[in-house]
Amino acid sequence: MKSTVYGVLVSLIMLVTACGEKKPTEAVAEEIPKLETDIVEHGEYLVNILGCTDCHTPKKMTEQGPVPDMDKYLMGFDASRPLPPIPENVPLGPWILFSGELTAAVGPWGTSYSGNLTPHETGIGTWSLEQFKKALREAKFKGLDNSRPIMPPMPQHYAYLTDEDIEAVFEYLKTIPPIENRVPAYEPPTS
């Protein structure tokens, strides 16, 4: 048993020596800046696999159908383009309507607009990490206590993300270009 432990220690020392003969503390110090980059990269990965652009980035029509307009990346519903009138003959409940840019939805809950996730003050620029967590975990508008719920079609399963994942998404969103876009307020159903 002692010879096995001794062999592992000798192998570890040889490995450290072979890797540039740096002291362990120097190697750890070099990794610290990388960790900050890693959290942002992990956040970008999560934003992509969670489909945030599906609702929070306006689409433009191409020959292959709608694709995200990357000039408007994660800015939410484009407030400069008003929502067209809702057709009167569509029964809401069995049917749900989406805007052509896929950033607004009309259903039995009313009309909801996807929020601006950029770090501009009209987006999440003034939010704290705690507000962001509350928005995802408790579906609270702007992550504020005593605020209305975040409306459909925002998925509720984001509540199951780990604290580390939510922080990574938040840190990534703080690095994207800020876009001024004050999204319209939620509209309750009219009837």
N, C-alpha and C positions, 0 to 999 in steps of 0.2 A: 504494500500500500504506500509506504513512504517513498519507494523508488518511483512509483507512478506519479505521485504529487511532485516529486523532485523533477521528473522528466518533463512534466507540463510546465513547471516554472522555468526551466532552462529553455524550453521551446518558446515560451512567451517572451523571455528576455532576448533571445536571438531574433525573434520577429520584430520587436521594438527597435533593436539595434539595426536590423536590416532595412528598416523603413526610414532611413535618413538620420539615424542616431539622434533624434530629438528627444528631449526630456518629455515625459508624459504631460506635464503641465503646459508645455509649449503646444503640443498636439491638441489639447483640449481648448486652449485659447484660440487657435486657428479655426476651430469648429464653431465658435460662438456667433460670428457674423453669418455663417451659413444657416444657422437655425432660424434667424429672422427671415431669410430668403425662403427657407423651406416652408414656413407657415404661410407665406403669401402664395407660394406655388401650390401648396395643398389647398388653399382657399380657392385659387383659380380652378384647380381640378374639380373641387366640389361644386362650384358655380356651374361648370360645364356638365357634370354628370347629373346634377339635380335639375337641370333644365331651366335655370333662371331666365335665360334669354327667350325661352318659349313664350313667356307672358310679359316680360319686362323690357324687351327690345322690339321696337316697331319693325314690321316686315315691309319688304318691297317685293313687288311681283316680278318674277322672271319667267323664262320659258319653262323652267322646272317647277314653277309654283312659288309660293312665298318663301323668302329667305330673310334672315335677320339683316337689318340695315345697320352695319357696324359703325356708321357715323353717328348713330343714335343709341349706341350700346348701353343697355340697362337704364335708359332714361324714363322708362315707363310710357304711359299713354302720352302721345304727342299733343300737348295742350294747344298748339297752334292750329290743329286740324279738328274742328268740332265733329262730334259724333253725329252721323246722319239720323233723321227721324226713324223711330222704331215702327216697322210696319204694323198696322192695326190688326191684320188678319192672322198673326202668328200667335198661337196659344202658348203663353209662357208657363212652364211647368213641365209639360211633356217636351217642350222645345226650349233651348237656350241659344241666344244669339251672341256671336262674337263680331267685333269690328273687323274690317278688312285687314288692319294691321295686327290683329290678334292681341290687342292690348286693353280692350274693354269688353265686358261681358254683361248681358242683360238676361235676367232670369226672374223667378218668383221672388227673389230677395231684393230686387231693384237693379240698379246699374252700378257696376263697380269698375274702377279704372286701376290698371297696374301702376304701382308706385315707382317713383324715381329712386333707383338704388345707387346713383352716383354720389360722390362726396361733395356735391354742391349743396349750399344751404337749403335749396328747394328739394333736395333729396335727403340723404342720410348724413350730410356734412356736419350737422350739429348733434347727431345722436351719440350717445354713449354705448359702450359694449353692453351694458346692462339693459338699455332700452332695446337694443337689437335682439338680445336673448329673450326678453319678454314678448317682443313681437312674434318671434318664431315659436316660443314655447307655449305662450298663453293666447296667441292670436289677438293681441291688443294693438289697436291702431297707434302707430308711431311708438309702440312700446311703452305707452303711458298708462299708469293706473287710472281707473275710472274713465277710460276712453272706450269708444265703441269697438266691437269686434272687427277684425279684418274679415272682409267679405269674400265669398266664393268668387272665382274659382281657386283662390289661394289654398294650396294643399295644407292640411293639418298635420301630416306625417313628419314635417320638419321639426316638430316638437321632440322627436326621438333622436335628433342629432346630439352628439356629445358636446360638452362645453368647449372642448378643444376644436371640434369641427366648426361650431358656431363662431368662435374667435377667429379661426382661419378664414372663413368666408368674410367676416367683418373686416379683417386686416387687408384682404385682397380688394374688397370694394373700396377701401380708402385709397388704393393706389391707382384706380382707373381715372380717366379724365372726367372732371366734373362737368356736368351739362345743366344749364339753367332750364328748368322745366317744371312749372308749378302744375301738378296734375289736378284735374277737377275733383271736387269732393264727391263722395259716394252719394247716390240718389236713391232714397227708399222707393218701393213700388208705389205707383200712382193709384192703384185700385185695390 
